[in-house]
Amino acid sequence: MSGLMTSVRRWYLGLPPITAGVAIGLAAVYVVLLVLRFAWPEGSEAVWAWLALVPVDAWQRPWTLATMFLLHVDPLQLLFNIIAFTSLAPWVERSLGRRRFPLLLATASLSGAVAYTLIGWPLGWNSPAFGASGPVLGAMTAFALLYPEAQLRFWFAAPLKAKNLVWLIVGIDAILVASGTRIDVPIHLGAMLGTWAFLRKPWQAAYRRRVRLWMLRMRGTR
């Protein structure tokens, strides 16, 4: 047990401050709500109803666009999100700095929640959405944009260039949807698009110039 605690402590101390804070914060919220669920079930249900995002109710409870990402009902979901986040977020935090990195996470989170609401509200979706997929997908997409040629290795799979990570995520979402698995695809796509807009700033003239140059080079290779 002491060896495990030493490994966890070493892992935590190796993370930059904002990444570490997000990971510990998610775990702490899960533990608090888990204790509350056993100690006061009615109160736990009320807290969940107050924090989870329900598209048809989002206009009356706009704070849920941000608070939904604090909630995890499944420890495996929480563990996967923390592992995925802390694997790539440190590089993004070091690249963007302590001022821009929180703004990136906020942009990814809110754009994912807004996309889910804009699609779910007209369709009458009334099931709650929760989980930290917004900031997780934001960190992963940002890494792919900032370090496109970096080599990633997932367990025993062949190395994957970071620039292809986004397409891998989209493909996995498509497979899960086709298999009937419930997954909040609008949140994923919204978070990725929000991250892209935050980093690329397509409204600026410099981005439009880069696009025109890219199109000219593509025409020249034909």
Helices and strands as residue ranges (DSSP letters): H 2-13, H 17-39, H 41-51, G 55-57, H 64-67, G 68-70, H 75-123, H 133-146, E 151-152, E 160-161, G 162-164, H 165-178, H 185-200, H 205-220
